[in-house]
Amino acid sequence: MTSSRPDPLSVPPPEPAEGDADPSSQTPSSRGAGDRVASTWSIADRRGGPVLSLPRIDHRFGSGPTVAIVANIHGDEVVGIGAVQAIDRWLTAHGGMGRVVLFPSVNPQGLARQVRHVPADELDLNRVFPGNPRASLASRTAAALWSQLQALDPALVVDLHADALDAIPYAIVDRPVRLDPSARRALGTRIEACADATGLTVLREYRDDVYQHFGLDRSLAGCVVNQLGVPAITLEVGPRRAMRPDDVTVSMHAALGAMHAVGAVQAPPVVHHTRIEGPWRRAAPSRPRRGGLLVTRCSPGDRVDAGQVIAEVRDLSGERLDVLRAEAPGAVVSWIESPWVSAGALVGTLAVADEGPL
């Protein structure tokens, strides 16, 4: 059967440009009132020489706000790469009012090996911002990216990720835990307006104490929010290790909606059919006390009540070893991709009610 589903990458690519795409030889191509410049940025080794060269695409349309979009911080999360390519083509075709800078992959070694971390040091790149130019490769990568973001002075940063095969797409809002109460409320309102414009279910991050315990203020979005005082959102769309066209389309439209919210493009939000109105906070189900086969009783998008059994852990004979419950009213967002879980494992993500300011 021939599919009528539009291909998000089918917009014709920009006209061929001359020259090499590196810092000394950038390749502009004009389309309408905008310019597209493809270039590379380098991560120095500890002796000062380049060790990696990574792509960057810069669209300039006018004096409007600047947006930075980053993909593939986790090497096995590839939907964002496809989304960046789709956004690149969308901008070439439709233009904008400001500046949009695209970073298609900031962890190419992890991408090549299809692992979450940076293989050279096995560190999670999304927990080391703002980085250190004289430390590990992950930290040097973070520092090099951070330096560019500071120079761009963005109105919004969008970080593209993927979650699991059994999940609804969602946007994460970081907590401005390092700001004073007044500044926190003001920035929180701006961040949530951008997240709401994605058309996805919106989750505020874990409670403040859990948020800081997991070092989420040192994620890219968390660091942008807490150190630059700028709105940043994280999009979790599709599974790891796959780039399905539908997921690419959802991620692209969600990012464009957030960009529209700050006035960078004209792309009214597309509300996803799985969206669950909040406000919600990210939370976890009760953790299994024994390992075994995870058998879910609810699907992503389902509403749940406090105390409701949402999954079981069984042995290979089918005997129930444990039950997992929702600790508060809310909804199921995602389940872990592994059907076999260990005792104490995090097996999924829930949305629970979170009233009041961010």
Secondary structure, 3 states (H helix, E strand, C coil): CCCCCCCCCCCCCCCCCCCCCECCECEEEEECCEEEEEEEEEEECCCCCEEEEEEEEEEECCCCCEEEEEECCCCCCCHHHHHHHHHHHHHHHHCCCCEEEEECCCCHHHHHHCCCCECCCCECHHHCCCCCCCCCHHHHHHHHHHHHHHHHCCCEEEEEECCCCCECCEEEECCCCCCCHHHHHHHHHHHHHHHHCCCCEEEECCCHHHHHHCCHHHCHHHHHHHHHCCCEEEEECCCCCCCCHHHHHHHHHHHHHHHHHCCCCCCCCCCCCCCCCCCEEEECCCCCCCCEEEEECCCCCCEECCCCEEEEEECCCCCEEEEEECCCCEEEEEECCCCEECCCCCCEEEEEECCCCC
